[in-house]
């Protein structure tokens, strides 16, 4: 049964940055896009690179391993070499707590 789980505080992730969190055995990349938080699978579909360590420009993260690009708001692939998107997770903010639905 899915539910929201507290994973971080809003002040832990500065705007334009990402952080890897583990929830329910899953590695999830949590991003701050101008104060709006978004969560996608941390593992790039190309060769498994850590998306949370990639460069975030607007809503686009670039995988640090081979340069594949994903939309952090939808998980969609935006540029090769990845050909498939990643899963997206619902995020909500309760006070200063960031919660992800898993």
N, C-alpha and C positions, 0 to 999 in steps of 0.2 A: 504494500500500500504506500503510495507516494505521500510525501509530506515535506514541509519546509524545515530546514535545519540551519541553525545559526553557524556561520562559517568565518565571519570576520567583523571588524568594526569599520565604519566608514572612513575613519582617519588613518587606517592601516594601508590604504591603497590610494596613492595620489593620482590626480587626473593625468591621463595619458600613460598609465602603467598597468601592468597585470601582475597577478599572483597565482601560484598553483596552490590549490586546496585539495584535500582528500575527503570525500564524503561517501560513505557506504561502499568503500573499496574502489571508488572511481577517482581518477585524477581529473580535476576540473580546473580550467583557466578562468579566473575571475578578473574582469577588466573594469576600469573606471574611465568612462568617456564623458568628460565634462560634467562630472557629478552624477551621471547615470551609470548604474552597474549592470554588467552583462556577464553571462557564464556560458562557456562552450567546453566541449571535450578538450583536454590539454594536449592530446596526441594528434599531430598532423597525419592526415590520411595518406600522405606520400611515403614517408619513411619513418614516421613516428617521432618527429621532432617535438620539443616542448613549446607549444604555442604561447604559454605564459611568459616565456623568456624572449619572445619576439618583439619587434618594434611595432608600436601601435601608432598609427596615423589616422586620426578621426575614428571611424568605425572599422578600419582595416588593420589586421595584424599580419605581419610577415614572419613566416617560420624562420627561425635562426639557422636551421640546417641547410635548406636548399631553396629558400625564397618563395615558397608557395604562399598565397595570400588568401585569407578568410575574413568574412564579415563577422565581427564579434556579436552583432545583434541577431543574426539569423543562423550562423554556422556555415553559410553558403561559401563555396569555393569561389574566389574572385580571380585567381591567376595560377598558372602552372608552376611547378610540375604536378601538384595535386589535381586529381580529376573528380574527387568526391568531397562533399562538405562534411562537417562534423556535427555531432548532436548539440543542441542548444537547450539550456535549462532556464526555467523561470526563476527570477530573482525578485525579492522584495526587501525594502528597508523598513525596519520597525525601530523608530528612534535612531540610535546610532548603530544598531545591529544589522548586518547584511545576512539575509537568509536565502538559501538556494533550495529549490524543490527537487527532490530525488525520489 
